[in-house]
Amino acid sequence: MKIKRSPRLVDMTQYLLSHPHRLVSLTFFVSRYESAKSSISEDLTILKEQFELSGFGRIETVAGAAGGVIYIPTMSEEDAVVEVENLIHQLESADDRILPGGYFYLTDLLSDPEQLRKIGKIIASYYAESKATAIMTIATKGVPIAQMVALYMNIPFVIVRRDSKVTEGSTVSINYATKGTSRVEKMELTKSSLPQGSHVLIIDDFLNGGGTITGMNSMLKEFNSTCAGISVLCESDTPDREIDFDYQSLIKVQKDASFDKGFQLTLGTMFK
């Protein structure tokens, strides 16, 4: 049944928002709404302008017989800074963030769907042109962030574990050294979870010494895969730390007893 423009625009908006980074042909919409291609083109012109005005992202047109449109979720750097500053305010509003052993408490933030959506969109926006084909994180606290970024980038994510799970099947295992200690840790990834030759975006919740991310980089080599980028929600702001890989952080955490709460938060490297 032919659908009038107003409900057509609503349905088309919902479809594009639900299928980011996917080429959708004009003929698909023509068939879906039983409308002329010229009408669909006019609809997409309206949506393209409104998406950008509303901050949803952008709609790109691909010319040719096999062409169509691709919706790419993006957030401007200005809006991203505002959102991260709001995250900083939320983190600073709670006491006892510094846990025994010097760990920084993030669980309340990582269990908040609204905040996770914002974090996911910020990271996905930054790496929108990275051509990543998969996302990698390590269990457990990096998982919700990786899952949200994967949703916005419309690519699969894989979870590296520190111990074997019988339900995971055959795995690839590597040993890696933790930074600042003499300990050697192990991480594993299911063989079938990551295709050979993938271009992988590495996601983690917190960067301290960098040993875990170095391990995940080593894991990529076992799958003949490359790194599309490295992003962390928070990083420890330690001047004498030696990091041998490029990364982007949303928030820097400086821990010092001289601060009122024992820590100070500032914008991360993504905004420098």
Disulfide bonds with the S-S distance in Angstrom:
none
